[in-house]
């Protein structure tokens, strides 16, 4: 594990997240948000670990801007901006919820409080189920609900979901946190009227390489090579292919690759009762005395 790369990526991601928090996005498009955030990550010397997620209201996760996406943020929207920076494949994953309607401030507060309480108890030897219990209790004590089927995750080089889950509810079966391993903790919170679960929506606009096996289609194989060279196994967006292909052609080739199971498409995740969702997230590395929160500003 290259600790220094995790720290560098975290500092960059944390700085960009705080700029996002302070910015008024009302009247801006999700395309403008994604382009701004991604360019700020690159400007600071990192690469994007995945396309910026701009998931609005009941969409909990996995929406990124389409090319020239004209969806505009209103002052009634709850927007989860989830961003990732990577240096040599070592990832910092962090998120903030921006909200311009005071009616939903409690959701943002719930997500931030749950994250803060989880981080305050984190150190080597703590059980993942105890982290889940703390997150769940913090959220329920506020009269809100955690999203039970979304969780944080272990991180490894070029791998965002590296096999271990950091739960947002108390759960049977757990692991003990060790040092030298990076994790993301990300409570998702919905209202008391929510289902507390997400389901897959129809939109799929975040992709990742699933196989490097040749397809026998020259253009498709060219795109596969481009994806591997530029993104490795990390997620990407159609927007990121348009410096090499026209949009229509890129879409067609992507479709071929999805059909051949060379590319995996991630659907958006939507709250089961259509209730709004807030999210907060840090990347951390446990140690004997606590945790290094790499994405602290």
NORMOSUL-V182098 format. One line per field, one symbol per residue. burial: b if it has 9 or more other C-alpha atoms within 8 Angstrom, else e. A space follows every 50 residues. Layout:
burial=???
This chain:
burial=eeeebbbbbbbbbbbbbbebbeeeeeebbbbebbeebbebbbeeebbbbb bbbbbbbbbbbbbbbbeebeebbeeebbbbbbbbbbbebbbbbbbbbbbe beebbebbebbbbbbebbeebbbbebbbbbbbbbbbebbbeeebbbbbeb bbbbbbebbbbbeeebbbbbbeeeebbbbbbbbbbbbbbbbeebbbbbee beebbbbbbbebeebeeeebbebbbebbeebbbbbbbbeebbeeeeeeeb bebbebbbeebbbbbbbbbbbbeebbbbbbbbbbbbbeebbebbbee
